[in-house]
């Protein structure tokens, strides 16, 4: 599926569908900014394909599926709590700013990490013949900056929306997802 089409469908399902009973919130600035942030995250990734997932099933151990499910759960929980938990009417400016900084900073770190890896950045865990250890860009300071950036952005979303319970859901689900993914990746890299 085309990456842009996939991104639009993901935003419609994850960001806007939970607002079906409160359609006036679709045009709220927080909803629009969150959709833009989601678009940046989705579009910064290489295209996701079921063929790649099937091909790399043994090496990836379906960690990409876990990440997609957990991040989707985090977004839906965030938007739902914001829309139906009175958070859309009452919000803390400080939390909104902290959330916006986490979102923007996370996206920036993730994009930087993806650009640093170039063609070696893939949706699934894979090794290529010309694989090498990268120690430039954000990899100078952080072992998994792409995951850090995505974690910051996904956790930043409920903070931006002032959704306390959803923040806990996002932290827990993304910690599980990236713990599993990093374990798979580290095991593969150590065998290289």
MARNUDREN-213833 format. One record per residue: residue number from 1; residue in three letters; z, y, x of N, C-alpha, C, O in turn. Coordinates in Angstrom, 2 decimals, always signed. Example, Ala and Ser with C-alpha at 12.3 -4.5 7.8 and 13.67 -1.06 7.14 Angstrom:
  vexpa  vodren       nw       nv       nu      caw      cav      cau       cw       cv       cu       ow       ov       ou
      1     ALA    +7.80    -5.69   +13.19    +7.80    -4.50   +12.30    +7.80    -3.30   +13.20    +8.46    -3.32   +14.24
      2     SER    +7.08    -2.25   +12.85    +7.14    -1.06   +13.67    +7.87    +0.03   +12.90    +8.04    +1.14   +13.41
//
This chain:
  vexpa  vodren       nw       nv       nu      caw      cav      cau       cw       cv       cu       ow       ov       ou
      1     UNK    +0.00    -1.18    +0.85    +0.00    +0.00    +0.00    +0.00    +1.24    +0.89    +0.68    +1.27    +1.92
      2     UNK    -0.74    +2.23    +0.52    -0.82    +3.49    +1.23    +0.58    +4.10    +1.37    +1.36    +4.09    +0.42
      3     UNK    +0.89    +4.63    +2.55    +2.22    +5.18    +2.83    +2.58    +6.34    +1.91    +3.72    +6.45    +1.46
      4     UNK    +1.62    +7.20    +1.61    +1.89    +8.34    +0.74    +2.17    +7.86    -0.68    +3.10    +8.35    -1.33
      5     UNK    +1.39    +6.91    -1.16    +1.60    +6.36    -2.51    +2.98    +5.70    -2.58    +3.72    +5.90    -3.54
      6     UNK    +3.31    +4.91    -1.56    +4.62    +4.25    -1.51    +5.74    +5.29    -1.53    +6.74    +5.11    -2.23
      7     UNK    +5.58    +6.37    -0.77    +6.59    +7.43    -0.72    +6.77    +8.08    -2.08    +7.90    +8.29    -2.52
      8     UNK    +5.67    +8.40    -2.74    +5.75    +9.03    -4.07    +6.44    +8.10    -5.06    +7.30    +8.53    -5.82
      9     UNK    +6.06    +6.83    -5.05    +6.69    +5.86    -5.96    +8.18    +5.74    -5.66    +9.00    +5.71    -6.58
     10     UNK    +8.55    +5.66    -4.38    +9.96    +5.56    -4.00   +10.75    +6.77    -4.48   +11.85    +6.62    -5.02
     11     UNK   +10.20    +7.96    -4.31   +10.90    +9.18    -4.75   +11.04    +9.20    -6.27   +12.10    +9.54    -6.79
     12     UNK    +9.97    +8.83    -6.97   +10.04    +8.79    -8.44   +11.10    +7.81    -8.92   +11.88    +8.12    -9.82
     13     UNK   +11.14    +6.62    -8.32   +12.08    +5.59    -8.75   +13.52    +5.86    -8.32   +14.45    +5.68    -9.11
     14     UNK   +13.70    +6.30    -7.09   +15.06    +6.44    -6.55   +15.68    +7.81    -6.80   +16.88    +7.91    -7.04
     15     UNK   +14.87    +8.86    -6.74   +15.41   +10.21    -6.87   +15.33   +10.76    -8.30   +16.24   +11.45    -8.75
     16     UNK   +14.23   +10.45    -9.01   +14.03   +11.07   -10.32   +14.32   +10.15   -11.50   +14.81   +10.63   -12.52
     17     UNK   +14.05    +8.86   -11.41   +14.32    +7.94   -12.53   +15.79    +7.95   -12.95   +16.07    +7.89   -14.14
     18     UNK   +16.74    +8.02   -12.00   +18.14    +8.07   -12.44   +18.48    +9.33   -13.25   +19.53    +9.39   -13.88
     19     UNK   +17.60   +10.31   -13.23   +17.83   +11.55   -13.98   +17.20   +11.52   -15.37   +17.12   +12.55   -16.03
     20     UNK   +16.74   +10.36   -15.82   +16.02   +10.25   -17.09   +16.81   +10.83   -18.27   +16.22   +11.45   -19.15
     21     UNK   +18.11   +10.63   -18.30   +18.93   +11.15   -19.40   +19.34   +12.61   -19.19   +19.91   +13.23   -20.09
     22     UNK   +19.06   +13.15   -18.01   +19.35   +14.56   -17.72   +18.13   +15.20   -17.07   +18.21   +15.67   -15.93
     23     UNK   +16.98   +15.23   -17.77   +15.72   +15.68   -17.16   +15.76   +17.12   -16.65   +14.97   +17.47   -15.77
     24     UNK   +16.65   +17.95   -17.17   +16.74   +19.33   -16.68   +17.15   +19.38   -15.21   +16.89   +20.37   -14.53
     25     UNK   +17.78   +18.32   -14.72   +18.21   +18.29   -13.32   +17.07   +17.98   -12.35   +17.22   +18.15   -11.15
     26     UNK   +15.94   +17.52   -12.86   +14.81   +17.20   -11.99   +14.35   +18.45   -11.24   +13.92   +18.36   -10.09
     27     UNK   +14.44   +19.60   -11.88   +14.01   +20.85   -11.24   +15.17   +21.61   -10.57   +14.97   +22.72   -10.08
     28     UNK   +16.34   +21.03   -10.55   +17.49   +21.63    -9.85   +17.17   +21.67    -8.36   +16.55   +20.74    -7.83
     29     UNK   +17.60   +22.72    -7.68   +17.27   +22.85    -6.26   +17.76   +21.67    -5.43   +17.10   +21.28    -4.46
     30     UNK   +18.90   +21.09    -5.79   +19.40   +19.94    -5.03   +18.50   +18.72    -5.20   +18.26   +17.98    -4.25
     31     UNK   +18.02   +18.53    -6.40   +17.12   +17.40    -6.66   +15.82   +17.56    -5.89   +15.30   +16.61    -5.31
     32     UNK   +15.29   +18.77    -5.89   +14.03   +19.04    -5.18   +14.21   +18.89    -3.67   +13.39   +18.26    -3.00
     33     UNK   +15.29   +19.47    -3.13   +15.53   +19.36    -1.68   +15.77   +17.91    -1.26   +15.33   +17.48    -0.19
     34     UNK   +16.48   +17.16    -2.10   +16.71   +15.75    -1.78   +15.40   +14.96    -1.80   +15.19   +14.07    -0.97
     35     UNK   +14.52   +15.27    -2.74   +13.21   +14.60    -2.80   +12.38   +14.94    -1.57   +11.69   +14.08    -1.03
     36     UNK   +12.43   +16.19    -1.13   +11.71   +16.59    +0.09   +12.27   +15.85    +1.30   +11.51   +15.35    +2.13
     37     UNK   +13.60   +15.77    +1.39   +14.22   +15.04    +2.51   +13.83   +13.57    +2.47   +13.52   +12.98    +3.51
     38     UNK   +13.83   +12.97    +1.29   +13.42   +11.56    +1.16   +11.97   +11.40    +1.59   +11.62   +10.43    +2.27
     39     UNK   +11.13   +12.34    +1.19    +9.73   +12.29    +1.60    +9.58   +12.35    +3.11    +8.77   +11.63    +3.70
     40     UNK   +10.36   +13.22    +3.75   +10.32   +13.32    +5.22   +10.74   +12.00    +5.87   +10.12   +11.55    +6.83
     41     UNK   +11.79   +11.38    +5.34   +12.25   +10.10    +5.89   +11.20    +9.01    +5.71   +10.88    +8.29    +6.65
     42     UNK   +10.68    +8.89    +4.49    +9.69    +7.83    +4.22    +8.42    +8.05    +5.03    +7.87    +7.11    +5.59
     43     UNK    +7.95    +9.30    +5.09    +6.67    +9.57    +5.77    +6.79    +9.53    +7.29    +5.78    +9.38    +7.98
     44     UNK    +7.99    +9.66    +7.82    +8.16    +9.60    +9.27    +8.06    +8.17    +9.80    +7.86    +7.95   +10.99
     45     UNK    +8.21    +7.21    +8.91    +8.16    +5.79    +9.28    +6.73    +5.30    +9.43    +5.81    +5.87    +8.85
     46     UNK    +6.53    +4.27   +10.21    +5.23    +3.61   +10.15    +5.09    +2.95    +8.78    +6.08    +2.62    +8.13
     47     UNK    +3.86    +2.75    +8.36    +3.63    +2.12    +7.06    +4.31    +0.76    +7.01    +4.27    -0.01    +7.97
     48     UNK    +4.91    +0.47    +5.89    +5.60    -0.80    +5.67    +4.63    -1.75    +4.98    +3.98    -1.38    +4.01
     49     UNK    +4.54    -2.97    +5.48    +3.64    -3.93    +4.84    +4.32    -5.27    +4.67    +5.13    -5.69    +5.50
     50     UNK    +3.99    -5.95    +3.58    +4.56    -7.27    +3.35    +4.03    -8.27    +4.38    +4.72    -9.22    +4.73
     51     UNK    +2.81    -8.04    +4.86    +2.25    -8.92    +5.89    +3.09    -8.84    +7.17    +3.40    -9.86    +7.79
     52     UNK    +3.46    -7.62    +7.55    +4.29    -7.44    +8.75    +5.65    -8.12    +8.56    +6.15    -8.77    +9.48
     53     UNK    +6.22    -7.98    +7.37    +7.51    -8.60    +7.10    +7.40   -10.12    +7.20    +8.27   -10.77    +7.77
     54     UNK    +6.34   -10.67    +6.63    +6.14   -12.13    +6.71    +5.89   -12.57    +8.15    +6.44   -13.58    +8.59
     55     UNK    +5.07   -11.81    +8.87    +4.74   -12.16   +10.26    +5.98   -12.14   +11.15    +6.17   -13.02   +11.99
     56     UNK    +6.82   -11.13   +10.96    +7.99   -10.94   +11.82    +9.27   -11.50   +11.20   +10.37   -11.15   +11.63
     57     UNK    +9.13   -12.35   +10.20   +10.29   -12.87    +9.46   +11.33   -13.50   +10.38   +12.53   -13.25   +10.22
     58     UNK   +10.90   -14.31   +11.34   +11.87   -14.99   +12.20   +12.56   -14.02   +13.15   +13.75   -14.17   +13.43
     59     UNK   +11.83   -13.04   +13.66   +12.46   -12.09   +14.60   +13.25   -11.02   +13.87   +14.31   -10.60   +14.35
     60     UNK   +12.77   -10.57   +12.73   +13.41    -9.49   +11.99   +14.56   -10.00   +11.11   +15.48    -9.25   +10.78
     61     UNK   +14.50   -11.26   +10.74   +15.50   -11.87    +9.86   +15.69   -11.08    +8.57   +16.79   -11.01    +8.02
     62     UNK   +14.61   -10.50    +8.11   +14.57    -9.71    +6.87   +15.52    -8.52    +6.89   +15.94    -8.04    +5.83
     63     UNK   +15.88    -8.03    +8.08   +16.77    -6.88    +8.16   +16.12    -5.65    +7.53   +16.83    -4.78    +7.02
     64     UNK   +14.79    -5.56    +7.54   +14.12    -4.43    +6.90   +14.39    -4.44    +5.40   +14.55    -3.38    +4.79
     65     UNK   +14.43    -5.62    +4.81   +14.71    -5.72    +3.37   +16.13    -5.26    +3.08   +16.37    -4.56    +2.10
     66     UNK   +17.08    -5.65    +3.92   +18.48    -5.23    +3.75   +18.57    -3.71    +3.85   +19.26    -3.08    +3.04
     67     UNK   +17.89    -3.12    +4.82   +17.92    -1.66    +4.98   +17.33    -0.98    +3.75   +17.90    -0.01    +3.25
     68     UNK   +16.20    -1.47    +3.25   +15.57    -0.88    +2.07   +16.47    -0.99    +0.84   +16.59    -0.03    +0.08
     69     UNK   +17.08    -2.14    +0.64   +17.96    -2.34    -0.52   +19.19    -1.44    -0.42   +19.56    -0.78    -1.39
     70     UNK   +19.83    -1.42    +0.75   +21.05    -0.63    +0.92   +20.78    +0.87    +0.84   +21.57    +1.62    +0.25
     71     UNK   +19.68    +1.32    +1.42   +19.37    +2.75    +1.34   +19.00    +3.13    -0.10   +19.35    +4.22    -0.56
     72     UNK   +18.29    +2.26    -0.80   +17.95    +2.52    -2.21   +19.22    +2.60    -3.06   +19.35    +3.50    -3.88
     73     UNK   +20.13    +1.67    -2.85   +21.41    +1.68    -3.56   +22.15    +3.00    -3.30   +22.71    +3.59    -4.22
     74     UNK   +22.15    +3.44    -2.05   +22.84    +4.68    -1.68   +22.25    +5.89    -2.39   +22.99    +6.74    -2.89
     75     UNK   +20.93    +5.96    -2.44   +20.27    +7.11    -3.08   +20.51    +7.10    -4.59   +20.87    +8.13    -5.16
     76     UNK   +20.33    +5.96    -5.23   +20.53    +5.87    -6.68   +21.99    +6.18    -7.03   +22.24    +6.89    -8.01
     77     UNK   +22.94    +5.67    -6.26   +24.36    +5.96    -6.51   +24.63    +7.46    -6.36   +25.37    +8.04    -7.16
     78     UNK   +24.03    +8.08    -5.35   +24.24    +9.51    -5.10   +23.70   +10.36    -6.25   +24.41   +11.22    -6.78
     79     UNK   +22.46   +10.11    -6.62   +21.82   +10.90    -7.69   +22.54   +10.66    -9.01   +22.76   +11.60    -9.78
     80     UNK   +22.91    +9.42    -9.28   +23.59    +9.09   -10.55   +24.96    +9.76   -10.65   +25.29   +10.34   -11.68
     81     UNK   +25.75    +9.67    -9.58   +27.07   +10.31    -9.62   +26.94   +11.82    -9.77   +27.69   +12.45   -10.51
     82     UNK   +25.98   +12.40    -9.06   +25.76   +13.84    -9.15   +25.38   +14.23   -10.58   +25.91   +15.20   -11.13
     83     UNK   +24.47   +13.50   -11.18   +23.95   +13.86   -12.50   +24.94   +13.61   -13.63   +25.01   +14.39   -14.58
     84     UNK   +25.70   +12.53   -13.53   +26.52   +12.11   -14.67   +28.02   +12.24   -14.43   +28.81   +11.93   -15.32
     85     UNK   +28.40   +12.69   -13.26   +29.82   +12.82   -12.96   +30.29   +14.26   -12.89   +31.29   +14.55   -12.24
     86     UNK   +29.58   +15.16   -13.55   +29.92   +16.59   -13.58   +29.71   +17.30   -12.25   +30.04   +18.48   -12.14
     87     UNK   +29.16   +16.63   -11.26   +28.96   +17.26    -9.96   +27.85   +18.29    -9.99   +27.84   +19.21    -9.18
     88     UNK   +26.90   +18.15   -10.92   +25.79   +19.10   -11.00   +26.28   +20.46   -11.48   +25.68   +21.49   -11.15
     89     UNK   +27.37   +20.48   -12.26   +27.89   +21.76   -12.76   +28.90   +22.38   -11.80   +28.98   +23.60   -11.68
     90     UNK   +29.67   +21.55   -11.14   +30.71   +22.05   -10.23   +30.48   +21.45    -8.86   +30.51   +20.23    -8.69
     91     UNK   +30.26   +22.31    -7.89   +30.08   +21.77    -6.54   +30.72   +22.68    -5.51   +30.88   +23.89    -5.72
     92     UNK   +31.06   +22.09    -4.40   +31.65   +22.82    -3.29   +30.52   +23.30    -2.37   +29.71   +22.50    -1.90
     93     UNK   +30.48   +24.59    -2.12   +29.46   +25.14    -1.22   +29.60   +24.53    +0.18   +28.59   +24.27    +0.84
     94     UNK   +30.83   +24.32    +0.62   +31.05   +23.76    +1.96   +30.47   +22.34    +2.06   +29.79   +22.02    +3.03
     95     UNK   +30.75   +21.49    +1.05   +30.21   +20.13    +1.07   +28.68   +20.15    +1.00   +28.01   +19.36    +1.66
     96     UNK   +28.15   +21.05    +0.20   +26.69   +21.16    +0.09   +26.08   +21.51    +1.44   +25.07   +20.94    +1.84
     97     UNK   +26.70   +22.45    +2.15   +26.19   +22.85    +3.47   +26.34   +21.71    +4.48   +25.41   +21.43    +5.25
     98     UNK   +27.50   +21.05    +4.49   +27.70   +19.92    +5.40   +26.67   +18.83    +5.12   +26.08   +18.28    +6.05
     99     UNK   +26.45   +18.54    +3.85   +25.45   +17.53    +3.48   +24.05   +17.92    +3.92   +23.29   +17.09    +4.40
    100     UNK   +23.70   +19.20    +3.74   +22.38   +19.68    +4.16   +22.21   +19.56    +5.67   +21.13   +19.19    +6.15
    101     UNK   +23.26   +19.87    +6.42   +23.20   +19.75    +7.88   +23.04   +18.28    +8.29   +22.26   +17.96    +9.19
    102     UNK   +23.79   +17.39    +7.63   +23.65   +15.95    +7.92   +22.24   +15.46    +7.60   +21.63   +14.73    +8.38
    103     UNK   +21.72   +15.87    +6.45   +20.36   +15.48    +6.06   +19.33   +15.97    +7.07   +18.54   +15.19    +7.60
    104     UNK   +19.34   +17.27    +7.32   +18.34   +17.86    +8.23   +18.51   +17.34    +9.65   +17.53   +16.99   +10.31
    105     UNK   +19.75   +17.27   +10.12   +20.00   +16.76   +11.48   +19.60   +15.31   +11.61   +19.01   +14.91   +12.62
    106     UNK   +19.91   +14.51   +10.61   +19.54   +13.10   +10.63   +18.04   +12.90   +10.65   +17.53   +12.07   +11.41
    107     UNK   +17.34   +13.66    +9.83   +15.87   +13.56    +9.81   +15.30   +13.98   +11.16   +14.40   +13.32   +11.68
    108     UNK   +15.82   +15.06   +11.73   +15.32   +15.54   +13.02   +15.54   +14.50   +14.12   +14.64   +14.24   +14.92
    109     UNK   +16.72   +13.90   +14.16   +17.01   +12.87   +15.17   +16.09   +11.67   +14.98   +15.56   +11.12   +15.94
    110     UNK   +15.92   +11.25   +13.73   +15.06   +10.09   +13.45   +13.62   +10.35   +13.86   +12.99    +9.51   +14.51
    111     UNK   +13.09   +11.50   +13.49   +11.70   +11.84   +13.84   +11.55   +11.90   +15.36   +10.56   +11.40   +15.89
    112     UNK   +12.50   +12.50   +16.05   +12.47   +12.58   +17.51   +12.46   +11.18   +18.12   +11.69   +10.90   +19.05
    113     UNK   +13.32   +10.30   +17.61   +13.38    +8.92   +18.12   +12.06    +8.19   +17.88   +11.57    +7.48   +18.76
    114     UNK   +11.49    +8.35   +16.70   +10.22    +7.69   +16.37    +9.11    +8.21   +17.27    +8.30    +7.43   +17.77
    115     UNK    +9.06    +9.53   +17.47    +8.03   +10.10   +18.35    +8.22    +9.65   +19.79    +7.24    +9.43   +20.50
    116     UNK    +9.46    +9.52   +20.23    +9.72    +9.07   +21.59    +9.22    +7.64   +21.81    +8.64    +7.34   +22.85
    117     UNK    +9.43    +6.78   +20.84    +8.97    +5.39   +20.97    +7.47    +5.24   +20.75    +6.85    +4.31   +21.27
    118     UNK    +6.89    +6.15   +19.99    +5.44    +6.09   +19.75    +5.02    +4.79   +19.08    +5.59    +4.40   +18.07
    119     UNK    +4.02    +4.13   +19.66    +3.47    +2.91   +19.04    +4.46    +1.75   +19.04    +4.25    +0.76   +18.33
    120     UNK    +5.53    +1.86   +19.80    +6.52    +0.78   +19.85    +7.52    +0.85   +18.70    +8.34    -0.06   +18.53
    121     UNK    +7.47    +1.92   +17.92    +8.36    +2.01   +16.75    +7.69    +1.27   +15.60    +6.58    +1.62   +15.20
    122     UNK    +8.37    +0.26   +15.08    +7.83    -0.51   +13.96    +8.89    -0.64   +12.87   +10.08    -0.47   +13.12
    123     UNK    +8.44    -0.96   +11.66    +9.38    -1.13   +10.55   +10.23    -2.39   +10.73   +11.38    -2.42   +10.32
    124     UNK    +9.65    -3.40   +11.34   +10.38    -4.65   +11.57   +10.73    -4.77   +13.05   +10.15    -4.08   +13.89
    125     UNK   +11.66    -5.65   +13.37   +12.04    -5.87   +14.76   +10.96    -6.72   +15.41   +10.74    -7.87   +15.02
    126     UNK   +10.28    -6.15   +16.41    +9.20    -6.85   +17.11    +9.20    -6.47   +18.57    +9.62    -5.38   +18.94
    127     UNK    +8.74    -7.38   +19.40    +8.51    -7.10   +20.82    +7.02    -7.23   +21.10    +6.34    -8.11   +20.55
    128     UNK    +6.52    -6.35   +21.95    +5.12    -6.43   +22.35    +5.05    -6.78   +23.84    +6.05    -6.71   +24.55
    129     UNK    +3.86    -7.15   +24.29    +3.69    -7.52   +25.71    +4.00    -6.36   +26.65    +4.51    -6.57   +27.75
    130     UNK    +3.69    -5.13   +26.22    +3.92    -3.97   +27.08    +5.24    -3.26   +26.74    +5.40    -2.07   +27.03
    131     UNK    +6.17    -3.98   +26.14    +7.45    -3.41   +25.76    +8.23    -2.98   +27.00    +8.19    -3.64   +28.04
    132     UNK    +8.93    -1.85   +26.89    +9.74    -1.37   +28.00   +10.99    -0.69   +27.44   +11.00    -0.24   +26.29
    133     UNK   +12.02    -0.63   +28.24   +13.25    +0.04   +27.84   +13.03    +1.54   +27.93   +12.62    +2.05   +28.98
    134     UNK   +13.30    +2.25   +26.86   +13.10    +3.70   +26.82   +14.43    +4.39   +27.09   +15.45    +4.08   +26.47
    135     UNK   +14.39    +5.33   +28.04   +15.61    +6.08   +28.39   +15.37    +7.58   +28.34   +16.11    +8.35   +28.95
    136     UNK   +14.35    +7.99   +27.62   +14.06    +9.42   +27.50   +14.31    +9.86   +26.06   +14.64    +9.06   +25.19
    137     UNK   +14.15   +11.17   +25.83   +14.38   +11.70   +24.49   +15.80   +11.43   +24.04   +16.73   +11.50   +24.86
    138     UNK   +16.00   +11.13   +22.77   +17.36   +10.89   +22.28   +17.96    +9.60   +22.82   +19.17    +9.39   +22.74
    139     UNK   +17.11    +8.72   +23.37   +17.59    +7.46   +23.94   +18.40    +7.67   +25.22   +19.05    +6.74   +25.71
    140     UNK   +18.36    +8.89   +25.78   +19.22    +9.22   +26.93   +20.69    +9.18   +26.54   +21.55    +8.83   +27.35
    141     UNK   +20.97    +9.55   +25.30   +22.35    +9.72   +24.86   +22.82    +8.65   +23.88   +24.01    +8.32   +23.84
    142     UNK   +21.91    +8.12   +23.10   +22.27    +7.19   +22.03   +21.40    +5.95   +22.12   +20.19    +6.05   +22.32
    143     UNK   +21.99    +4.78   +21.97   +21.23    +3.54   +22.09   +20.27    +3.33   +20.92   +19.17    +2.82   +21.11
    144     UNK   +20.67    +3.73   +19.72   +19.85    +3.54   +18.53   +19.74    +4.86   +17.74   +20.27    +4.95   +16.64
    145     UNK   +19.07    +5.87   +18.30   +19.03    +7.18   +17.64   +18.29    +7.17   +16.30   +18.62    +7.95   +15.41
    146     UNK   +17.31    +6.31   +16.15   +16.59    +6.23   +14.88   +17.53    +5.80   +13.76   +17.50    +6.35   +12.66
    147     UNK   +18.37    +4.82   +14.05   +19.33    +4.35   +13.05   +20.41    +5.39   +12.80   +20.85    +5.59   +11.67
    148     UNK   +20.84    +6.06   +13.87   +21.83    +7.14   +13.71   +21.27    +8.23   +12.80   +21.96    +8.70   +11.90
    149     UNK   +20.02    +8.63   +13.05   +19.41    +9.67   +12.23   +19.29    +9.27   +10.77   +19.60   +10.06    +9.88
    150     UNK   +18.84    +8.05   +10.52   +18.71    +7.57    +9.14   +20.09    +7.48    +8.48   +20.26    +7.86    +7.32
    151     UNK   +21.07    +6.99    +9.22   +22.44    +6.89    +8.70   +22.95    +8.28    +8.31   +23.49    +8.46    +7.22
    152     UNK   +22.78    +9.25    +9.22   +23.24   +10.62    +8.93   +22.56   +11.17    +7.68   +23.22   +11.77    +6.82
    153     UNK   +21.25   +10.98    +7.57   +20.51   +11.52    +6.43   +20.93   +10.84    +5.12   +21.15   +11.52    +4.11
    154     UNK   +21.05    +9.53    +5.14   +21.40    +8.81    +3.91   +22.83    +9.11    +3.48   +23.10    +9.23    +2.29
    155     UNK   +23.75    +9.23    +4.43   +25.12    +9.60    +4.10   +25.19   +11.09    +3.74   +26.03   +11.50    +2.93
    156     UNK   +24.33   +11.89    +4.34   +24.29   +13.32    +4.02   +23.88   +13.60    +2.58   +24.30   +14.60    +2.00
    157     UNK   +23.08   +12.72    +1.99   +22.61   +12.93    +0.62   +23.76   +13.02    -0.39   +23.81   +13.99    -1.14
    158     UNK   +24.67   +12.05    -0.44   +25.76   +12.19    -1.41   +26.73   +13.33    -1.07   +27.33   +13.93    -1.96
    159     UNK   +26.88   +13.64    +0.22   +27.72   +14.79    +0.59   +27.07   +16.06    +0.05   +27.74   +16.91    -0.52
    160     UNK   +25.75   +16.19    +0.25   +24.98   +17.33    -0.26   +25.14   +17.46    -1.77   +25.21   +18.57    -2.30
    161     UNK   +25.19   +16.33    -2.46   +25.31   +16.32    -3.92   +26.76   +16.35    -4.39   +27.03   +16.31    -5.59
    162     UNK   +27.71   +16.40    -3.44   +29.14   +16.41    -3.77   +29.54   +15.16    -4.54   +30.36   +15.23    -5.47
    163     UNK   +28.99   +14.03    -4.17   +29.24   +12.76    -4.85   +30.15   +11.90    -3.96   +29.67   +11.17    -3.10
    164     UNK   +31.45   +11.99    -4.20   +32.44   +11.33    -3.35   +32.34    +9.82    -3.33   +32.32    +9.22    -2.26
    165     UNK   +32.29    +9.20    -4.50   +32.20    +7.74    -4.55   +30.90    +7.25    -3.93   +30.88    +6.24    -3.23
    166     UNK   +29.83    +7.96    -4.20   +28.54    +7.57    -3.64   +28.53    +7.73    -2.12   +27.83    +7.00    -1.42
    167     UNK   +29.31    +8.67    -1.60   +29.42    +8.81    -0.14   +30.04    +7.54    +0.44   +29.59    +7.04    +1.48
    168     UNK   +31.06    +7.02    -0.22   +31.67    +5.77    +0.23   +30.68    +4.61    +0.14   +30.62    +3.77    +1.04
    169     UNK   +29.91    +4.57    -0.94   +28.88    +3.53    -1.10   +27.86    +3.63    +0.02   +27.48    +2.62    +0.62
    170     UNK   +27.41    +4.85    +0.31   +26.40    +5.06    +1.36   +26.94    +4.66    +2.73   +26.25    +3.97    +3.49
    171     UNK   +28.15    +5.08    +3.05   +28.74    +4.73    +4.35   +28.86    +3.21    +4.48   +28.48    +2.64    +5.50
    172     UNK   +29.40    +2.57    +3.45   +29.59    +1.11    +3.51   +28.25    +0.37    +3.57   +28.07    -0.50    +4.41
    173     UNK   +27.33    +0.71    +2.68   +26.07    -0.04    +2.63   +25.22    +0.18    +3.88   +24.61    -0.76    +4.38
    174     UNK   +25.17    +1.40    +4.38   +24.35    +1.65    +5.57   +25.02    +1.10    +6.84   +24.33    +0.72    +7.78
    175     UNK   +26.35    +1.06    +6.86   +27.04    +0.43    +7.99   +26.69    -1.06    +8.03   +26.39    -1.60    +9.09
    176     UNK   +26.73    -1.71    +6.88   +26.36    -3.13    +6.81   +24.90    -3.32    +7.23   +24.60    -4.18    +8.05
    177     UNK   +24.01    -2.50    +6.67   +22.58    -2.65    +6.96   +22.28    -2.48    +8.45   +21.58    -3.30    +9.04
    178     UNK   +22.81    -1.43    +9.05   +22.51    -1.18   +10.46   +23.30    -2.09   +11.40   +22.86    -2.36   +12.51
    179     UNK   +24.45    -2.56   +10.97   +25.17    -3.56   +11.77   +24.32    -4.83   +11.88   +24.17    -5.39   +12.97
    180     UNK   +23.77    -5.26   +10.75   +22.90    -6.44   +10.77   +21.64    -6.19   +11.59   +21.25    -7.02   +12.41
    181     UNK   +21.01    -5.04   +11.37   +19.75    -4.73   +12.06   +19.96    -4.62   +13.57   +19.18    -5.16   +14.35
    182     UNK   +21.00    -3.92   +13.98   +21.26    -3.75   +15.41   +21.57    -5.10   +16.05   +21.16    -5.36   +17.18
    183     UNK   +22.29    -5.96   +15.34   +22.56    -7.30   +15.86   +21.29    -8.08   +16.11   +21.14    -8.73   +17.14
    184     UNK   +20.36    -8.02   +15.16   +19.06    -8.71   +15.29   +18.28    -8.12   +16.46   +17.71    -8.85   +17.27
    185     UNK   +18.27    -6.80   +16.54   +17.51    -6.12   +17.59   +18.09    -6.40   +18.98   +17.35    -6.67   +19.92
    186     UNK   +19.40    -6.32   +19.09   +20.05    -6.57   +20.39   +19.80    -7.99   +20.86   +19.55    -8.23   +22.04
    187     UNK   +19.86    -8.93   +19.94   +19.61   -10.33   +20.30   +18.19   -10.50   +20.82   +17.97   -11.19   +21.81
    188     UNK   +17.24    -9.86   +20.16   +15.84    -9.97   +20.59   +15.64    -9.27   +21.94   +14.97    -9.81   +22.82
    189     UNK   +16.21    -8.08   +22.10   +16.03    -7.35   +23.36   +16.68    -8.09   +24.53   +16.16    -8.06   +25.65
    190     UNK   +17.81    -8.74   +24.29   +18.48    -9.45   +25.39   +17.68   -10.68   +25.83   +17.84   -11.16   +26.95
    191     UNK   +16.84   -11.19   +24.95   +16.02   -12.35   +25.32   +14.72   -11.94   +26.00   +13.96   -12.79   +26.46
    192     UNK   +14.47   -10.63   +26.07   +13.21   -10.13   +26.64   +13.22   -10.13   +28.14   +12.24    -9.74   +28.76
//
